[in-house]
Amino acid sequence: MMTTNKLTKTFASGSLAIGVLAGAVLTATSASAAMLTWEQWVGTPTTPGTPLEVGDKKVTYVSGDIGAQALDNVALTQMGDHYYFVYNSETLASQDPNKGPGGSLKYTIAVTKPGWAIVGVDLDSNVSSNYGTVTETFAEIPNVLVSTNGSPDPASGFYPIAPKTLLTVTNTLVNTNPGSEGLFDFQNSFHQTTVPEPGTVLGLLAVGGLGLVSRFKKQK
């Protein structure tokens, strides 16, 4: 049985599914989102997958199988300086939770606008009470995030990381009671900020150096 907070989070995910059509872009005052069915995002043997794109972020499927159904969906949402990638197994078209044993999913999230970078990550999941774990690892950074039976990691906020313009993310699902326990959705969050361009930093250093030389000459 789900706890109250799990019901609340699952309702929020369902609301997102109702409010956004597959493949459409939702634009609000401070939020925007894109959603695709699992099949649209991953592709088929004869059709390449379609990346999710919102703002300056692009999420592209790489490989893996987590037992998702073709009509499950994935979404990328921007709210201020945060981007959220969500896999949702309970949709209007596919209403059963993912009760499989688990598996792994690899994708990339890329920053497409110069001057911005991902500087923080966190993980959350909605599962039945004795599901197991959802783990998140990265090729570019050593962080390992684990959501156990729906717990967020970290408990609040996000883990700061060195600025990155590309992250290769792997989510690993382990259902310790397949067939009876299920995953409703999981969410990978990415916090971003602006970072100075290398040329800008060098320019500032050069200007600062000229100032020091000027002051040194005046003192002489």
N, C-alpha and C positions, 0 to 999 in steps of 0.2 A: 504494500500500500504506500502511496506517495504521501509525504508530509505536506503541510499547508503551503510552505514556501515552494515546494516542487510543483504543486498544483498551480500556484500563482505564476511561476516561470513558464510552465507548460502552456497556460492560457495565453501568456504574452506571445509565445512562439506561434500559437494557433492564430492569434490576431494578426500577426505579421503575414501568415499564409493567406488569410482572408483578404487582407488589404492590398496585396501585391499579386498581380497576375504573373504567370511563369514567363520569364524573359523580359518583363517590363521594368521600367525605372520609375520609382516613386520619389518625387521631389517635394520636400516640405521646407519650412522656414529654416530649420537647422539640421535637417536629416535628409538623407537620400538612400535609396536601396535598389538593388537588382536581385532578381530571383530567377533560377532556372530549375527544371526538373533534373534529377540525377542523370538521366540518360542524355539530356541536352548538354550538360556540363562535361560528362565523361566521354560521350560519343559512342558510336557503334562500330562494328567491324568495317562498315562502308561509309561512315560519316564522322568527320573529326569533331571533337568536343568544342564547345563555345566557352571562352573564359568569362568570368564575372568581372565587370568593370564599373567602378564607382569612383568619382572624384579623381584622385591621382593614384589609385590602387588597382592592380590587375591580379586576379586570382586564377591560376591555371592548373587544371588537373594534370598530374604526372603519372601516377600508377597506384595500384593497390585495389583491394576489395574488402569492404566491411559488411557485405551482405545486404547492401541497400537495394531497394526496389526501384524500377525505372521511374515511377511516379513520385518517389520521395523527392525532396527538393533541397537545394543549397541556396544560400543567400549571402550577399555582401552588403552591409549597411554602414553608412557613415553618420556619426553623430558628433559634431564638433571635431575635436582632435582624436577621436577614437574610431576605429574600423572594426567591425564584427563579422567574422565568417561563421555561418551557422549551417550545420547539417540537421535537417528535420525529417524524421521518419513518419510523423503523423500529420498528414495533409488531407485536404478535402478529397483528393483523388486516391490517396493511399493511407488509410486510417489506422493501420496496425503498427504498433511499435516494432522496432528491430529486435527480435528475440534470438538472433543467431549467436554463434559462439564468439563472434568478434572478427578481428582482422586488422589490417593496416591500410591507411590512406596517406598518400604523399601528394602535396601540391606546393606551388610557389605563390608567394605574394610579393609583387614588385611595385616599387614606387616609380611612377612615370613622370613626375614633375621635379625638375632640378631644384635643389635647395630644401627639400624635405627628406626626412628619414624616420624610420621606425625606431623608437627608443624605449618601448616597454611592451611586455606580453603578459597575458593571463588566460586562464582556462576555466570553463564551467560546463556542467552537464546536467541533464534531467533524465533520471533513470528510476526504475522501481527499486524498492528499498534494499534488496540484496543482490544488485546487479553485478558489481565488480568495479573495474577501473577503466578510465579513459586517460591515456597518457599522451603528452605532447612533447616532441623533441625537434631539434633544429640541426641542419647541417652546418650552419655558420656560427652558432653560439653553443655553449655547453649546457644551457638551462634544460632541466627536465621537470615538466609540470605534470602532476598527477591529480585527477579528480576521482575520489573514491566514493562510490555510492552517491554521487551527485554533489559532493563537496566542491566548492570553488578553490582554485589554487592560483594566487594566494587567497587568504580568507577575505581580504579587501584590497582595493587598489590594484597595482600591477608590479611586476618585477622590472626594474630598469635594466636596459642592455646598452651596449655600445651602439651608436647610430648605424643602422643598416638600411640599404636601399633594396635589398633582396633577401628574403628568408625562404628556405626550403623546409617545409613543415611536414612532419609525420605524426599522424594521430593513430594510436594503437588502442583498439577496443578489446577488452578481455571480459567476457560474460561468464561468470563462475557458475551460473545456473541457466544455461541456454534452454529455450523452450518455455520456461516458466517466468524468468525475469526478462526485462526489456529496456532498451534505450529509446527515449523519446526524441532527444536532440542533444547536441553538444555545440559549444561556442568557443571559438578561439578569438581573443581580442588583441588588438594592436594599437598602441598609443604612438602618436607621431608628433614631431615638432620640426621647426625650421632649423637648419644647420648652415653655417657659413660655407660658401664655396671655397675650395682650396685657393683659387686665385684671389678671392676677397681677403682671405687670411694673410696671404703673402703680401698683398697690397697694403693692408693695415700695418703689417710688420715693417714694410719698406718706409711708409710714411712716418711711423714711429722712430725708425732709425735715422731718417733725415732730420727729425726734430732734435734727436739727441746730439747729432753732429753739429747742428746749428747752435745749440746751447753751449756745446763744448768750445766752439770757435769764439763765441761771445765772451766766455769766461777767460780765454787766452788774451 
